[in-house]
Amino acid sequence: MNNLQWLDEVKFNEQGLIPAIAQHHQTGRILMVAWMNREALQLTAEKMRGVYFSRSRNKLWFKGEESGHFQTVYEIRLDCDADVIVLQIEQEGGIACHTGRESCFYRKLTPNGWEIVDAQLKDPNAIYGKSDEHTSTNPHTLAMNASNAQSEQVEVLDYLGKMMAERKSADPESSYVAKLYHKGLNKILEKVGEESFETVIAAKEYQAHANEDNKNDLIYEVADVWFHTIVMLGYFDLDVQLVLNELARRQGLSGLVEKANRQH
């Protein structure tokens, strides 16, 4: 993109910045919001990779330069007032947030205040190491991470297991899982069967056309099967760890079982 006249139409603020919203190009989920200056926006358009401007470090920030979680940009849009950018992206590794979650918007307002509703997919220390600039150079973020460190160290399966226990007694209108539990076992089993069938179809499609879209479809369908089987286990108050222990037993991995048991 050699002609840079398009950049002149963008309304940067007094600091020379514009907010940029990164949105998953398939699911439409908002993954993060950051700032861009003129150079960051130009580089993003040229490389079709997410490039931002870090206000705390006062420099360009190539998303994924420390975590490896790069962003491939499919489309760049400008709003009607020319002062907000929306990026349609594919997030490498499926993690956009520095807390190790898919999205930075992982807290939902409930009657009890802000509730963490997204599982942590990876420990931030494993992503960045101890010198994570995204947290260490921002005093406010550092304080928040220190106070919430224990609550945010959540394994995906452990989180889902606890969520099922909470949803069983919740208002059926409060969530999808609570509604499933309210409808009873037959409805839950119906969803397990439905998602299993859709997984079979997705697998056949991926075999016939091994492209990125079909791969993502297969992954999503498998995730749906796993999720609904966890709902089923929750119906019987069975811990997901029991299934992991059985899988480990079949492979003779008693050490993993012992380690898993120590975590509970």
N, C-alpha and C positions, 0 to 999 in steps of 0.2 A: 504494500500500500504506500506508494510514493507520494501521492498528493495528500498533503496534510491540512488541506483547507477544512476538512471535517472537524478537526480539532478546534478550530476557531469558533465553531458553533456551540461548543460545550461551555457552560457557565460554571467555572470554578469559583469557589468562595474567596474571601479576603486572604486566606492562607494559601490560595492556589490549589485547593483540594476539592474533590467531589466524592460523595459517598457511592460505593459500589456494592450492589447486592449480588451474591453468588447463589444461583439457583440450579438444582439438579435438572439437567436437560430432559430427563425422562419422567421422573416422579413429580417435578415441580416444587419439591421441598426447598425452602430457603435454608441454606447451609451456613452462611456467614455474611457479615457486613463489614467492610473495611473502607479505607480511604485510598484514593488515587490522585496523584498529581498529573500534570500533562505528560511527563516522560513515562510514568507507569502505564497510563492509558495507551500511549503510542506503542510501547513495547508489548502490551497485551494484545493489541490489534495486529502487530507485526508477527509475533511468535505464536499467537493463539494459545498462550499459556497465561495463567493468572499472575499478574504482577501488581503489587500494591505499594503504598507509601506508609512506612511506619512513623507515626508522630512521636512515639516515645524514643525511638532510636534516630529519628530525623534522617532516614535514608530509604532507598528503594528496598522492597521486600518481595523476593520471588517466592511465592507460596510453594512450600515443600523444600526450600533450600536447606532446612535443618531436619525436618521430619521425614522427607522423602515423599510426602503426600502432595504431589503436584496437581495442578488443575489444568485440564485440557478444555479450552474454550471453544464452544460451537457457535455461539452467537453473542453479539454485543448490541444492546439496545439503550436508547436515550429517551427519557421521559419527555412529556409535553412542555415542561418548563426548562428543559435542557440542563437540569441540575442534579439528576440522579442517573446512575448507570446500573443496568441489570445485565449480568452475565449468565448465559446458559452454559453450564460446565459439566464435565465428568470428573469426579473427585477420585484421584488415585488413592487406593487403600481404603476408600469408603469413610475416611475420617477427615473432617474439615476443622473440627474444634481442637484447640490445644489441650482440652481436658481429656482427649481420647474418645470423643463421641462423634457420631456422624455429623451432627449439626450443633452450632453454638446455641441454638434455641432449644435447650433441653429441659427448661423449667416451665411448668404450666401453673397458672393461677387457679387455686382451688379454695374452698371455704376454709381450709387450714393454712392458707398462705401459698408460697411458691413451692411446688412439689417437683422433684426430679423425676421425669417420666421417660427418659432415654437412658439405656444402659451404657456404661463406659466400655468401649470395645477394646481399649488398650491402655495400659498404665502410661501416663505422660513421661515418667522417668525412663521407660523403655523406648519412648519415641525420641526424646530430646536429650536424655542424660541429665545430670545434676545442674548443668549450666544452661537451662532453658531460658533464653533471653525473653521469650514471650511472657514469662511470669516473673523472672527475677528483676527485670529492669523497671517494672511498673509497681510501685509501692502498694497501691490499692489492690491490684491483682494478687500480689504476694501475700498480703494480709488475708484476703479472701480464701486463697488456696490453703494457707496454713490452718485457718479455722475450720475449713470444710474438708480437710485432707482425708479424715477417716470416712466421712459420709460418701466421698466420691470414689473410694477404692471399691468398686462394685463389679463383680464378675457377672457376665451376661446371664448365665444360667441361674446363678444364685439370685440375681435381681428378678428374673422372670418367676422363679419359684416363690419368692416373697410376694411378688405382685399378685400371683394367683390367689394366695391366702387372703390378701386384703380384698380382692375383688369379689370373693365368694359371698361376703356379707355386705357388700356395697349396694347402693341404689341401682337397680337395673338400668336406669336412664343415665347413670354417671359415666359409663364406659362400655365399649364393645364386649369386653371380657365379662363384666358383671351381667350384661344382658344374656350372654351365652349361658352362664351359670344359672340364671333365673329360668331359662327355657328348659334346662335339664340335660341329662346325659344323652338322650337320643339326638338332640340338636347338635351337641358337641361332636358326637360320633359321625353325624351327617357331614359336618364340616371337615373332619379328618378324612373321610372318604372322598369328599369333593376335591379337597386340595391334593390328595394322593393321585386322583385321576388327572388333574390338571398338571401335576408334575410329570406323569407319564407322557402326556401330550407334549409338554415343553421339551422333554428329553428327546422325543422322536423328531421334533422340529430342529433341535440343536444338532442331531445326527445328520439330518438332511441338509441343513444350512448352518454351518458352524460359523456364524457371524457374531458380532458383539451384542447385538440386540437379543438374539436367541440365547446367548450365554447368560445375559442378565435376566431374561425371563425364567430360565431354568433355576438360577440362583434364588430368585424371588419366590418361585413356587416351592422349592425345597424348604426355604425359610418358613413359608406358610404351613407346610406339613409339620415341621418341627414345633412351631409355635402352638398349633392346635393340639398336638399330642401332649405338650406341656400343660395346656388347659385341661386336657383329659386327666392327666396325672393329678393335677390339682383338685379335680372333682373328688378323687379318692384320697386326698391328703397324702399323696405319695411324693417323696422328695425326688427331684430330678437326679440327684447324686446317686440314687439307687441304680438308675439306668447306666450311668457312667461307670459305676463299680462293676456292673455285670459285663459291660464291654471290656473293661480292663481284665476281669477274671478270665474271659474267653481267650485273651491274648497272653495270659500268664503274667500280667503286669501288676503283681501284688504290691509292689513298691508305690505305684501311682495311686492305688486304692488307699494305702496307708497314708500317703501324703494328702490325698483329698479329704480323708476323714479328719485329719489334723486341722483342716481349715474350718471345720464346723464345730 
